[in-house]
Amino acid sequence: MPFLSIADGMLPLPEGCLVLDDHWPWTTPLPNTQWVALQFERERLSKSDFAAHDIEAPSSIHQAAPKRRADFLAGRLCAREASKRLTGSPWVPGIAESKAPLWPQHLVGSITHSGTLAASIVASAHHYQSIGLDAEAIMPLQRAERLATQILTPNERDWLASLPAEQRGAFVTQMFSLKESLFKALFPLVGVRFYFQDAELEAWEPESNQVHLRLLKSLSPAWPASSKVQGQYTLLDSHLLSVIALQLGDKET
């Protein structure tokens, strides 16, 4: 799916940010959310772009490597544009002690970046508990098979073995991304770190790019082992993109 340049009412971007896109990429829309992505060139973004575009960053970011600074800036630009489109006011999330984005009380959201892609999704806290977003470049088969034992549970490895070789890299990438999105969605709620082996694919609907994941580890009284969440994934600009949105009161056991 190509990117679309959007100019009407858009907040200004640094020269190193090429195009912006707000076309919903997944099969199923999520109401009361706003998605924004952009393509950017790290080497064209500089420290001065933070002040020039009203993006505040802690000293740890200003002192970070250029790649980290550029990724942070591009992600925050997406978050600000998404919040403006959703609420009418541009909000730039701060940084929590966990290093995750810190959103204002009326919003939940997530930020991701991979290669030349940065993106954010923002949602109303009146409708969602939390939301997780992740983008990953598709793994080559050799790398996917090397990482499969770290990312996939034994049941998921059986799923992998049933696929043709040309689909296996995408499957491992898909599971990596979905579990990253799951962590981003749940960690703000439970405050407990968990890992790839602590959640498992329970149902997969390739025709609609929908999945159901099940927790294998209890994270809190509200999120015990066997809790289920729904997610979806898609391809965007050569990246696999996943999202998991937890609506208020939305939990299965």
PyMOL commands that set and color helices and strands:
alter all, ss='L'
color gray80, all
select helices_A, chain A and resi 42-44+48-52+59-62+66-87+141-151+154-161+165-190+196-198
alter helices_A, ss='H'
color red, helices_A
select strands_A, chain A and resi 17-21+33-40+94-95+101-102+107-114+117-124+128-137+199-205+210-215+228-236+239-247
alter strands_A, ss='S'
color yellow, strands_A
deselect
rebuild
show_as cartoon
